[in-house]
Amino acid sequence: MGNPSLLDRNYLENNKEKLEEGYKAVAEWAAKSHFYGTLVYQTDTRDKTLASVIKEEMTNYNEGAKITAVLPKNQPLNTLNSPIHKYKFKRVVGIKKVGPYDYTTSSYKIEDVNVINELKEANFSSIENYYSEGTVTNIVKKYLEELKVTIQDSEQGNTLPRAALEKVIGKPIKVTGLKLERDVIPAIDKALFAQYKTQINPRLGLQAWFLRSLNNNAHSMQAGHAKTKMVTHTGITGYNKDWAGDIDLNDPIYGEVTSEVPDLTNDMYTTKRLANIFAIGAQYQVGDNALISLDYGFNRSDFGRYMNGHTNFDHIRSTADFTVKGHSMGGTPHFWTARLDLGQSDFTRPGSWNAFMDYKYFAHGSFFGGNGTGAVPDRYLDGIRSFTLGGGYVPRKDFLVEAFYTFDAKGIGQRDTLYGGENFKLGNYTRIQGTYKF
């Protein structure tokens, strides 16, 4: 509807003559189309007399009473005895409407049509709206229904917000749905760190360390949770009956109904301590040129357990319907590494070299970034288990060349998607670097 002024009831009064003229033209077109299309051009009626056709219609009691009420009093029915195809349609002499049934006279009241009043009543009277609470005028309801159909049909039934429509109305269109966000491990502002090392013998050393975050500002996380709630709203409570006492599905009765509807909310989780980590490690020298290292630790903070948890989904088998049902806490996230080193590169000794192989396992919530290895980025450590081969060589004094190859990098837990959790794997990672000391 290009002209919004049509939604104003004053439009009817301001255009009274045009509307009455148009109303009469429509009535004449409808009457003429019915006369020729239903009677004159139909082989089973065109040769019947007009009187016989009218009498057939009058066999229906309800319709017969209406026909009797509108028949001209000065035109006896038995005078209309010519075949229908002999009659010609000339014009509409009057527009009437059938009023309420008068039981005292056993007939319907015939009333003149007031075009403006009819249009006001049809378009601007309040009407129950099935799709929202309260009432709106009928013309507004129809306008919104047609707008909804037009928008949906233009994108094959898509119900998501349209950027083009947002530009037209000048404001964003809000929608309730799911938003996927990558977990971000906050940086630790300040921490208390303590470490103890001891040498058991010339080949074996042990260590233990502890890290506890300080300045514990609140950190909040949200997780979608599709719940339901009972809502009272306007809806269909039944149907009226027609004149014969049968249920009329086209005449619903509206009233207050209570139904269960979706309630998409976010569960909020807030914690103040990021890290509360305990770890132990050991190194053992094998021969003169090899070293084995082991480390194990865990983060006992509630933040770590939350990050090590998972999103809950309700899934209907053999469908793409996944309903998010909040977040479950995981166990205490832990990490461990095992590494074998051979040789030792030395900037002061050209021709020196080293090689290593390691295995790394860092559950999500146990890693806070900054690995210091130079071999792999944080993305290949947080929530990942992987292997790395690496080595270094000093071709000349003060110059070191290194190469690293990380492979079989797999997610320890599942990654959330709009269609539930999925296992994932990262591609192999290669890094070559050179370091010159001066």
ABEGO torsion letter per residue (X at the ends): XABAAAABAAAAAAAAAAAAAAAAAAAAAAAAAAAAAAAAABAAAAABBAAAAAAAAAABAAAAAAAAAABBAABBAAABABBAAABBBABBABBBBBBBBBAAAGBBBBBBBBAAAAAAAAAABBBBBAABBEBBBAAAAAAAAAAAAAAAAAAGGBABBBAAAAAAAGBBBBBBBBBBBBBBBBBBABBBBBBBBBBABAABBBBBBBBBBBGBBBBBBBBBBBBBBBBBBBBBAEBBBBAAGBBBAABBBBBBBBBBBBBBBBBBBBBABABBBBBBBBBBBBEAABBBBBBBBBBABAAAAAAABBBBBBBBBGBABBBBAEBBBBBBBBBBBBBBBBEBBBAABBGBBBBBBBBBBBBBGABAEGAGAGABBAAAABGBBBBBBBBBBBABBGBBBBBBBBBGBBBABBBBBAAEBBBBBBBBBBBBBBBBBX
